[in-house]
């Protein structure tokens, strides 16, 4: 990964920040995006202090123009783009029947269309370099989760997009990775949307019992280097995918029971 130009959307915290660190530590040149200017600047300052060549730009992946500007900035500053990590994402927690449609639209705009826009504008350079397109999806892209209908739908859509893209780009020597972490300790649950679009504010799960963002980033980095096609993480995540494929009825019961025990569960 030395001297590779890597763009990471939503790179100012969580898995995105951890990926910026591990790619940067291995010699890559990094561009990260984020919507929170203070958080973005802190991350850039922290990683620069570790000797990583990194820049940050304020951008909202749900806005097509921001993605175009992101790609143009990377080319202007670094000359090309080798790897795109579609990491930016938001979650939700509410019953569908109580959820405003605008909440579902917002999640799809960020999690799915954000990846579509970013990939569209970065792809010409990535193809030229036989590089990589990486999508940070979720176990929810394999298995719909109750209380997270919009999030599950966005990740199913992302998985389908990446799978089709992989086949289109294979003859051109371009790599596509679908990475599906299980529950990982990040801010995604504290920033999750509720039924009216307000921020949840507090995680309903025990964050200290989860895989760390740094561990998750290590696996994703390794899968990128090895040009793997898919990555499913955590024992619970792998078991969920397996059980959903072979024992879907049992998966329904187990998943509902686990999520219904969350703090302040909507069901």
N, C-alpha and C positions, 0 to 999 in steps of 0.2 A: 504493500500500500504506500510505499515511499513516493512522495511527490504527486500522488493522485489527488485530484480535486474532488472533494466530497461536499455535497449540499445536504443538510439535514433540516427538514422543516420541524418546527416546534422544538428547537434545539436548546432552549434556555433552561430546561429543567428535566428531571426524570430520565427516561430512557434516552431521549434525544441528547441531553447533556452528557450522559455517560458514554454514548456513542461518539460524540465529538471528542471526548477525552481519549478514548482508546484508538480511534483512527488517527488523531493528532499525535499521540505518543508513538505511533508507528510511522510517522513521517508524512502523513497526509496534510494537505492544505484544506482548511475547513471554512465553509460558509454556513452559518445557522440563521434561522429566522425565528421570530417570536412576536407576539402582540404586546407584551408588557416590556416597555423600554427599560425600566430600572432592572428588571430581572435579566433581560438580555445583556445589558451592559455589565452587570456583575459577573455573568458567566464568561463573557469575552475577556474581562479583566483577569478572572481567576485562571482561565486556561492559557492566556497569554503569559501569565506569570510562571507557568510550567514549561514555557518554551514552545508552545504550540502556535503555529501560524493560523490565525483564525480571525474572521470578521463576522459581524452580526448586522442584520438589517431588520427593521420593523416591517413585518408583512403579515397579512391575514390570508391563509391558504384558500379560504372560501371565496376570495376575490381574484378573478382571472388576471386582472392587470397587475396585481402584486406578484403573482407567479411569473409573469413575463419579465417584470423588473428584476426579480430574484435571479433568473437565468442570465439576464443581460449583465447584471452586476458581477456574477461569478466569472463570466467570460471576460469582462472588462478588467477585473482585478487579477485573475489567475490564468486567463488565456483559453480555458476549455472547461469541460465538466466530464468527470469520469464516472462518478457514482452519485445517485440520488437516493436518499433515504426519506421515503414518505412516512414521517413519524407523527406529525401533528394530528391530534385527535381529541374529541370530547366524548363524554359518556352521559348517561341519564339514568334515573331511577324513578319510575312511576308506572302505574297501571295504564295501559294504552287507552282504555275507555275514559280515563280522566285527563289524558295528556292533550295539550293544545297541539294542533297540527303544525304550528310554527316551530315547535320544539323539534319535531321529527325532521322538518326541513333544514333547520340549523345544523343538526347532527349530520345529515346526508351532505350538506354543503361543505362541511369541514372534512369529514372522514372519507367520503367518496369523491366528491367533485374536487376537493383540494388535491387529492392524489392524481386525478385526471389532469387538472390544469398544470400542476408541477411537472408531471411526466411529459405532457405535450410540449412544453417549452424547453425542457432539458434534453429530450430524446435525441435530437439531431447530433449533438456533441457526444452523447453517450454511445450512439451507434458508431460514430466515427472512431471512437476509442475502444470499441468492443468492451464497453464497461458494464455497469450493473444498475438495475432499477430494483430497489428494495421497498417492500410495503410492510409496515408494522401493522399487522392485522390483529387477530385475537382468536382465542378458543371460541368466542361468540360468532366467529365467521364460519365455524363448523357446526355449532350447536346453538340454536336460539335460546336466549335466557329470559325467563319471565321477569317483568319489571324493567326490562332493557330492550324493548321492541325496536326502537329507533336505532340504538347502538348495534344490535344484532343485525338488523337489515343493512346498515352501512358497511359492516364487516363482511357479510355475505356478498354484497355487491363488489367490495374491494377484492375479495378472493377470486371472484369470477373474472373481473377485469384483469388481474395479474396473471391468471391462468391462460386466458386467451392471448394476452400480450406476450407471454413466454413463448407460445407456439409461433406467433408471428415473427418474433425477433430471433428465434433459434438459428435460422439459416444465415443470419447476419453476425453470428458470434456474440450476441448481446445477452447478458445474464439477467434473469429475473428471479428474485427470491421473495417468497411469501413467508414472513416470520410471524408466528402466532404465540406470543407469550401467554402463560396462564396468569393467575393473579400475581401482580408485581407491585412492590411498594413504591408508588409514585403519587402525584397529586391528582390523578385522574378522577378518583372518587370524591375528593373534597371539592373539586371543581365541576362535578357532574350536575346536570340540569334536573330540576324537578318538573312536575306536571305543568307548571305555568312559566317555565323558563328561568326561574330563579336558581341561584347556586345552592347546591346541597350543603356545602360548608363543612361537613364533618363526615369522615369515612364510616360506613356502617360495619366495616370489617376490621379484624386485628392485623394492622399493617406490619407489625414486627414479626409476624409468622410467615411472611411472604418472601419470595425471591427478591433480592435487591435489584435496583436499576443497573448497578454495575455488573452483577452476575449476568443479567439478561443481555446487556451490551456485549459482554465477552462472547457469549454464544452466537449472537448475531454477527459480530465481527468475524468470528471463525467461519461461520457459514458463508459469509461473503467471500472470504479468501478462497474457500474451497468450491465456490460457485454452486452451492446447493440450491435445489429448487424450492424446498419447503423446510420449515423448522417449527416444530411444536415443542413447547417448553413446559416444564414442571411435571412431576409425576401425576398430579391431579389433572392437569391439562391433557396429557397423553391418555390417561384412563378415560377421561370424558369423551375424547374423540373415538377411542376404541369402542366404548360402551354404546355410544350413539350409533355407530355403524352396525354393530352386531346384535345389540340388545336395546333397541330404541325405546321400548315400553318401560324397561327398567330405568333407562336414562331419564325419562320423564319424571318418574317418581323420585329418584335420588336427587336430581338437580332442583326440583321444586322444594323438596324437604330442606336441602342445604340453604337455598336462598331465602326460604321463608323464616329461617332462624336468624337472619341478619337483624341488627338493631333497627327498630322502626320500620320493619318490612312493610311494603304497601299491600301485601296480601297475607 
